[in-house]
Amino acid sequence: TVGQRVQEKIAFIKENIVVRRFARFELGGGAKGLVAAYIHPPAAKVGVLVELDAESADDATLAGLAKDVAMHVAAASPAAALYVSKDEVPQDVLEKEKEIYRAQAAASGKPANVVDKIAEGKVREYYGTFCLLEQPYIREPKTTVGQLLKGKASVKRFARLRRGEESGTKAE
């Protein structure tokens, strides 16, 4: 178990270790796709797991694509990315954000007929920050992660873990 491994390491290095978070992804029986793991160099402080759903898991292209997405998650710092897609954003979170954006636009003196349009634009920015598939891909910023995957695979879930990170943060 994880607990046993931690105890072994503590006994070996004579230092206390606390596992605050961990993630384990496994494809379900009969599921097609793959799980990619990536540890970001140089100090190995960030680790990422990405589960892709695809027609074929044997394709080397799919493995490269999964690694690219995992590298994006690590390097682009989507600790901010709380959701895979904009469909996952809870309605109450979206409404709260819209209220904030409307209030900001109204406070800046914008006309009432423009306030909703400004709020909708800000929601698109929100998606681009907090939804992995809407983020600009780190290697080709004009392409989103969703466009990179289109027709090849889809992201089922991801986890980004950083050494020393507090346990209250989202793992998927």
Backbone as CSV, one residue per row, in Angstrom:
resi,resn,N_x,N_y,N_z,CA_x,CA_y,CA_z,C_x,C_y,C_z
1,THR,0.847,-1.194,0.000,0.000,0.000,0.000,0.882,1.244,0.000
2,VAL,0.276,2.370,-0.266,1.000,3.643,-0.233,1.534,3.889,1.175
3,GLY,0.718,3.605,2.170,1.137,3.800,3.555,2.375,2.986,3.911
4,GLN,2.426,1.742,3.440,3.587,0.906,3.697,4.838,1.459,3.020
5,ARG,4.693,1.916,1.771,5.839,2.485,1.042,6.349,3.742,1.739
6,VAL,5.436,4.570,2.232,5.838,5.779,2.950,6.607,5.405,4.209
7,GLN,6.125,4.433,4.951,6.811,4.000,6.176,8.199,3.455,5.874
8,GLU,8.340,2.722,4.757,9.651,2.204,4.362,10.615,3.357,4.055
9,LYS,10.147,4.361,3.345,10.993,5.505,3.000,11.381,6.295,4.242
10,ILE,10.421,6.468,5.160,10.713,7.178,6.411,11.801,6.430,7.184
11,ALA,11.692,5.125,7.261,12.683,4.323,7.983,14.045,4.405,7.304
12,PHE,14.061,4.480,5.985,15.320,4.513,5.237,16.013,5.869,5.332
13,ILE,15.281,6.963,5.136,15.925,8.277,5.103,15.894,9.000,6.444
14,LYS,15.160,8.458,7.396,15.082,9.028,8.745,14.508,10.449,8.747
15,GLU,13.599,10.704,7.838,12.884,11.983,7.742,11.400,11.686,7.610
16,ASN,10.585,12.560,8.139,9.146,12.381,8.020,8.691,12.729,6.603
17,ILE,7.758,11.980,6.090,7.169,12.221,4.773,5.660,12.223,4.947
18,VAL,5.013,13.182,4.323,3.553,13.244,4.359,3.042,13.225,2.931
19,VAL,2.181,12.282,2.619,1.549,12.238,1.300,0.257,13.033,1.417
20,ARG,0.244,14.212,0.816,-0.923,15.078,0.908,-1.971,14.725,-0.125
21,ARG,-1.506,14.367,-1.315,-2.414,14.017,-2.410,-1.758,12.967,-3.287
22,PHE,-2.560,12.202,-3.946,-2.053,11.330,-4.992,-3.207,11.034,-5.932
23,ALA,-2.859,10.568,-7.109,-3.865,10.196,-8.100,-3.445,8.884,-8.724
24,ARG,-4.419,8.092,-9.045,-4.167,6.820,-9.725,-5.232,6.671,-10.793
25,PHE,-4.797,6.578,-12.028,-5.718,6.399,-13.146,-5.519,5.006,-13.716
26,GLU,-6.628,4.371,-14.044,-6.585,3.052,-14.647,-7.746,2.962,-15.620
27,LEU,-7.465,2.492,-16.827,-8.541,2.323,-17.800,-9.467,1.226,-17.307
28,GLY,-10.757,1.471,-17.441,-11.734,0.466,-17.058,-11.718,-0.695,-18.039
29,GLY,-12.286,-1.803,-17.655,-12.336,-2.976,-18.515,-12.961,-2.662,-19.863
30,GLY,-12.254,-2.973,-20.903,-12.762,-2.755,-22.255,-12.641,-1.329,-22.767
31,ALA,-12.146,-0.418,-21.941,-12.015,0.975,-22.372,-10.873,1.086,-23.375
32,LYS,-11.080,1.939,-24.370,-10.040,2.183,-25.365,-9.416,3.537,-25.070
33,GLY,-8.124,3.590,-25.167,-7.398,4.811,-24.881,-6.140,4.479,-24.116
34,LEU,-5.633,5.463,-23.402,-4.449,5.211,-22.596,-4.304,6.260,-21.515
35,VAL,-3.470,5.926,-20.547,-3.128,6.851,-19.474,-1.651,7.185,-19.647
36,ALA,-1.365,8.479,-19.689,0.026,8.925,-19.828,0.461,9.602,-18.538
37,ALA,1.689,9.329,-18.152,2.288,9.973,-16.984,3.455,10.827,-17.456
38,TYR,3.631,11.956,-16.806,4.726,12.848,-17.163,5.226,13.522,-15.897
39,ILE,6.524,13.533,-15.708,7.147,14.256,-14.595,7.984,15.361,-15.215
40,HIS,7.685,16.580,-14.820,8.298,17.750,-15.436,9.691,18.011,-14.872
41,PRO,10.712,18.009,-15.750,12.062,18.321,-15.280,12.211,19.815,-15.061
42,PRO,13.217,20.340,-14.459,14.414,19.628,-14.035,14.316,19.075,-12.621
43,ALA,13.518,19.645,-11.767,13.533,19.245,-10.355,12.454,18.220,-10.011
44,ALA,11.689,17.774,-10.989,10.646,16.771,-10.779,9.656,17.200,-9.693
45,LYS,9.304,18.475,-9.706,8.359,18.976,-8.711,6.910,18.833,-9.152
46,VAL,6.680,18.625,-10.451,5.324,18.534,-10.984,5.164,17.200,-11.700
47,GLY,4.107,16.489,-11.362,3.765,15.241,-12.036,2.356,15.337,-12.580
48,VAL,2.133,14.724,-13.720,0.840,14.804,-14.384,0.399,13.414,-14.838
49,LEU,-0.880,13.141,-14.695,-1.520,11.982,-15.302,-2.621,12.498,-16.215
50,VAL,-2.719,11.923,-17.401,-3.771,12.282,-18.346,-4.374,10.996,-18.877
51,GLU,-5.690,10.913,-18.857,-6.373,9.768,-19.446,-7.055,10.223,-20.725
52,LEU,-6.658,9.588,-21.830,-7.264,9.880,-23.124,-8.174,8.729,-23.527
53,ASP,-9.272,9.065,-24.137,-10.199,8.104,-24.698,-10.019,8.162,-26.202
54,ALA,-9.783,7.027,-26.831,-9.558,7.003,-28.271,-9.953,5.642,-28.822
55,GLU,-10.100,5.585,-30.126,-10.461,4.328,-30.775,-9.346,3.296,-30.664
56,SER,-8.095,3.742,-30.745,-6.972,2.817,-30.720,-5.948,3.274,-29.693
57,ALA,-5.554,2.371,-28.831,-4.521,2.699,-27.840,-3.155,2.204,-28.302
58,ASP,-3.114,1.497,-29.418,-1.859,0.922,-29.893,-1.059,1.896,-30.743
59,ASP,-1.664,2.957,-31.126,-1.041,3.897,-32.036,0.040,4.717,-31.335
60,ALA,1.230,4.735,-31.908,2.324,5.532,-31.331,1.978,7.016,-31.365
61,THR,1.186,7.422,-32.343,0.765,8.814,-32.439,-0.063,9.204,-31.219
62,LEU,-0.920,8.293,-30.780,-1.752,8.553,-29.603,-0.883,8.707,-28.360
63,ALA,0.133,7.889,-28.235,1.044,7.996,-27.085,1.761,9.341,-27.099
64,GLY,2.187,9.781,-28.275,2.837,11.084,-28.384,1.888,12.208,-28.071
65,LEU,0.656,12.075,-28.511,-0.366,13.083,-28.241,-0.654,13.162,-26.744
66,ALA,-0.756,12.014,-26.101,-1.002,11.976,-24.657,0.143,12.642,-23.904
67,LYS,1.365,12.381,-24.335,2.519,13.013,-23.689,2.484,14.517,-23.906
68,ASP,2.114,14.959,-25.109,2.017,16.393,-25.396,1.001,17.075,-24.485
69,VAL,-0.137,16.430,-24.288,-1.171,17.006,-23.421,-0.672,17.035,-21.981
70,ALA,-0.019,15.969,-21.545,0.518,15.928,-20.179,1.579,17.015,-19.983
71,MET,2.435,17.215,-20.989,3.441,18.267,-20.899,2.773,19.638,-20.837
72,HIS,1.692,19.809,-21.591,0.960,21.072,-21.544,0.424,21.313,-20.138
73,VAL,-0.184,20.294,-19.568,-0.751,20.427,-18.224,0.334,20.818,-17.226
74,ALA,1.518,20.230,-17.361,2.612,20.545,-16.444,3.170,21.940,-16.690
75,ALA,3.465,22.257,-17.941,4.177,23.497,-18.261,3.286,24.729,-18.283
76,ALA,2.060,24.579,-18.722,1.169,25.733,-18.818,0.553,26.061,-17.474
77,SER,0.883,25.284,-16.492,0.417,25.481,-15.133,-1.094,25.514,-15.013
78,PRO,-1.781,24.536,-15.563,-3.213,24.524,-15.362,-3.597,24.029,-13.989
79,ALA,-2.833,24.456,-12.995,-3.356,24.271,-11.664,-4.642,25.069,-11.663
80,ALA,-4.673,26.083,-12.540,-5.878,26.867,-12.721,-6.926,26.079,-13.490
81,ALA,-6.502,25.116,-14.316,-7.473,24.339,-15.082,-8.178,23.386,-14.126
82,LEU,-9.375,23.730,-13.817,-10.152,22.918,-12.886,-11.028,21.904,-13.598
83,TYR,-11.235,22.119,-14.888,-12.177,21.301,-15.648,-11.534,20.860,-16.954
84,VAL,-11.969,19.725,-17.471,-11.491,19.283,-18.775,-12.121,20.154,-19.854
85,SER,-13.447,20.320,-19.802,-14.137,21.100,-20.829,-15.106,22.082,-20.181
86,LYS,-15.589,23.004,-20.992,-16.513,24.009,-20.452,-17.843,23.394,-20.045
87,ASP,-18.161,22.212,-20.560,-19.399,21.526,-20.168,-19.364,21.079,-18.707
88,GLU,-18.172,20.951,-18.135,-18.023,20.498,-16.749,-18.160,21.618,-15.724
89,VAL,-18.131,22.869,-16.167,-18.223,23.990,-15.234,-19.630,23.991,-14.633
90,PRO,-19.745,23.881,-13.318,-21.064,23.879,-12.694,-21.809,25.194,-12.962
91,GLN,-23.097,25.097,-13.155,-23.915,26.261,-13.481,-23.821,27.340,-12.403
92,ASP,-23.769,26.943,-11.132,-23.679,27.950,-10.066,-22.355,28.711,-10.118
93,VAL,-21.267,28.040,-10.492,-19.975,28.713,-10.634,-20.031,29.698,-11.793
94,LEU,-20.637,29.274,-12.887,-20.757,30.126,-14.070,-21.606,31.356,-13.779
95,GLU,-22.713,31.176,-13.080,-23.585,32.305,-12.737,-22.874,33.286,-11.800
96,LYS,-22.116,32.755,-10.854,-21.365,33.615,-9.934,-20.347,34.454,-10.704
97,GLU,-19.639,33.821,-11.647,-18.657,34.543,-12.468,-19.351,35.627,-13.303
98,LYS,-20.485,35.284,-13.896,-21.219,36.264,-14.709,-21.644,37.459,-13.876
99,GLU,-22.094,37.208,-12.653,-22.484,38.300,-11.760,-21.304,39.228,-11.476
100,ILE,-20.159,38.626,-11.229,-18.954,39.426,-10.968,-18.622,40.276,-12.186
101,TYR,-18.652,39.664,-13.367,-18.311,40.388,-14.594,-19.321,41.487,-14.899
102,ARG,-20.599,41.210,-14.658,-21.629,42.242,-14.872,-21.409,43.419,-13.924
103,ALA,-21.129,43.097,-12.665,-20.905,44.152,-11.661,-19.687,44.994,-12.024
104,GLN,-18.627,44.351,-12.487,-17.430,45.087,-12.887,-17.723,46.021,-14.063
105,ALA,-18.464,45.509,-15.053,-18.782,46.320,-16.239,-19.682,47.491,-15.856
106,ALA,-20.663,47.225,-15.002,-21.579,48.291,-14.577,-20.828,49.351,-13.759
107,ALA,-19.913,48.902,-12.896,-19.150,49.837,-12.058,-18.219,50.712,-12.895
108,SER,-17.821,50.223,-14.060,-16.929,51.024,-14.907,-17.700,52.010,-15.787
109,GLY,-19.035,52.041,-15.592,-19.841,53.017,-16.307,-20.312,52.575,-17.680
110,LYS,-20.222,51.300,-17.994,-20.675,50.807,-19.292,-22.199,50.853,-19.351
111,PRO,-22.754,51.118,-20.528,-24.213,51.135,-20.675,-24.816,49.754,-20.404
112,ALA,-26.030,49.727,-19.946,-26.704,48.481,-19.563,-26.781,47.488,-20.720
113,ASN,-26.967,47.988,-21.952,-27.086,47.068,-23.080,-25.748,46.414,-23.451
114,VAL,-24.644,46.911,-22.936,-23.316,46.382,-23.235,-22.815,45.459,-22.115
115,VAL,-23.368,45.607,-20.930,-22.904,44.868,-19.757,-22.962,43.356,-19.990
116,ASP,-24.073,42.844,-20.537,-24.193,41.400,-20.769,-23.201,40.908,-21.814
117,LYS,-22.953,41.694,-22.839,-21.981,41.308,-23.870,-20.570,41.244,-23.284
118,ILE,-20.248,42.183,-22.435,-18.945,42.175,-21.770,-18.828,40.937,-20.880
119,ALA,-19.892,40.632,-20.147,-19.889,39.462,-19.266,-19.697,38.179,-20.072
120,GLU,-20.337,38.061,-21.223,-20.182,36.866,-22.062,-18.749,36.740,-22.576
121,GLY,-18.142,37.861,-22.947,-16.741,37.847,-23.375,-15.814,37.405,-22.261
122,LYS,-16.092,37.864,-21.050,-15.284,37.480,-19.888,-15.464,36.002,-19.559
123,VAL,-16.653,35.459,-19.798,-16.896,34.031,-19.574,-16.038,33.215,-20.540
124,ARG,-15.916,33.662,-21.797,-15.044,32.967,-22.754,-13.596,32.987,-22.263
125,GLU,-13.165,34.101,-21.693,-11.816,34.179,-21.114,-11.682,33.212,-19.936
126,TYR,-12.731,33.125,-19.121,-12.753,32.207,-17.990,-12.540,30.772,-18.491
127,TYR,-13.277,30.388,-19.540,-13.121,29.056,-20.114,-11.684,28.829,-20.579
128,GLY,-11.086,29.825,-21.205,-9.724,29.710,-21.710,-8.688,29.550,-20.611
129,THR,-9.035,29.954,-19.408,-8.128,29.817,-18.274,-8.384,28.533,-17.491
130,PHE,-9.639,28.241,-17.222,-9.994,27.174,-16.287,-10.422,25.863,-16.929
131,CYS,-10.519,25.806,-18.256,-10.914,24.581,-18.947,-9.778,24.130,-19.866
132,LEU,-9.246,22.965,-19.616,-8.077,22.465,-20.334,-8.254,22.514,-21.846
133,LEU,-9.377,22.052,-22.354,-9.562,21.979,-23.809,-9.668,23.347,-24.469
134,GLU,-9.930,24.387,-23.694,-10.051,25.741,-24.237,-8.743,26.529,-24.141
135,GLN,-7.747,25.965,-23.479,-6.482,26.670,-23.288,-5.650,26.653,-24.568
136,PRO,-4.916,27.730,-24.824,-3.978,27.718,-25.952,-2.882,26.683,-25.688
137,TYR,-2.633,25.832,-26.669,-1.622,24.784,-26.544,-0.238,25.425,-26.440
138,ILE,0.584,24.975,-25.509,1.864,25.633,-25.219,2.820,25.671,-26.402
139,ARG,2.756,24.683,-27.268,3.679,24.655,-28.411,3.150,25.431,-29.613
140,GLU,1.853,25.586,-29.701,1.215,26.327,-30.796,0.088,27.165,-30.199
141,PRO,0.393,28.341,-29.659,-0.601,29.139,-28.942,-1.854,29.524,-29.746
142,LYS,-1.789,29.453,-31.071,-2.976,29.758,-31.876,-3.934,28.566,-31.933
143,THR,-3.486,27.431,-31.427,-4.283,26.209,-31.405,-4.648,25.896,-29.955
144,THR,-5.915,25.557,-29.714,-6.295,25.144,-28.364,-5.974,23.659,-28.179
145,VAL,-5.947,23.217,-26.944,-5.719,21.799,-26.662,-6.838,20.977,-27.302
146,GLY,-8.054,21.484,-27.274,-9.175,20.786,-27.899,-8.989,20.628,-29.397
147,GLN,-8.487,21.655,-30.056,-8.229,21.567,-31.496,-7.115,20.570,-31.790
148,LEU,-6.115,20.522,-30.933,-5.014,19.578,-31.095,-5.530,18.133,-31.079
149,LEU,-6.510,17.869,-30.229,-7.031,16.509,-30.057,-8.159,16.152,-31.023
150,LYS,-8.755,17.125,-31.641,-9.969,16.926,-32.436,-9.833,15.760,-33.427
151,GLY,-10.772,14.831,-33.306,-10.812,13.683,-34.191,-9.826,12.581,-33.856
152,LYS,-8.937,12.817,-32.906,-7.928,11.824,-32.567,-8.202,11.166,-31.217
153,ALA,-8.578,11.995,-30.241,-8.785,11.500,-28.883,-9.542,12.556,-28.092
154,SER,-9.983,12.161,-26.913,-10.598,13.124,-26.002,-10.025,12.892,-24.606
155,VAL,-9.930,13.967,-23.857,-9.410,13.881,-22.490,-10.570,13.502,-21.576
156,LYS,-10.411,12.395,-20.876,-11.432,11.995,-19.899,-11.199,12.689,-18.564
157,ARG,-9.914,12.763,-18.159,-9.570,13.412,-16.897,-8.077,13.649,-16.858
158,PHE,-7.666,14.479,-15.930,-6.249,14.735,-15.725,-6.025,15.092,-14.267
159,ALA,-4.794,14.913,-13.846,-4.396,15.311,-12.493,-3.025,15.962,-12.602
160,ARG,-2.873,17.074,-11.918,-1.589,17.772,-11.858,-1.223,17.892,-10.387
161,LEU,-0.124,17.300,-10.029,0.310,17.292,-8.642,1.662,17.975,-8.538
162,ARG,1.795,18.820,-7.541,3.047,19.549,-7.329,3.546,19.244,-5.926
163,ARG,4.805,18.932,-5.834,5.401,18.640,-4.540,5.195,19.828,-3.606
164,GLY,4.731,19.546,-2.399,4.500,20.588,-1.408,3.135,21.238,-1.510
165,GLU,2.350,20.830,-2.492,1.034,21.418,-2.707,0.085,21.051,-1.570
166,GLU,-0.757,21.972,-1.203,-1.708,21.714,-0.129,-2.777,20.728,-0.571
167,SER,-3.346,20.027,0.372,-4.299,18.969,0.060,-5.662,19.478,-0.363
168,GLY,-5.960,20.743,-0.186,-7.275,21.246,-0.546,-7.439,21.550,-2.017
169,THR,-6.398,21.376,-2.823,-6.486,21.700,-4.242,-7.069,20.534,-5.012
170,LYS,-7.583,20.833,-6.190,-8.256,19.838,-7.015,-7.244,18.945,-7.716
171,ALA,-7.460,17.633,-7.674,-6.526,16.679,-8.285,-6.918,16.326,-9.711
172,GLU,-8.142,16.521,-10.089,-8.550,16.144,-11.446,-9.012,17.352,-12.186
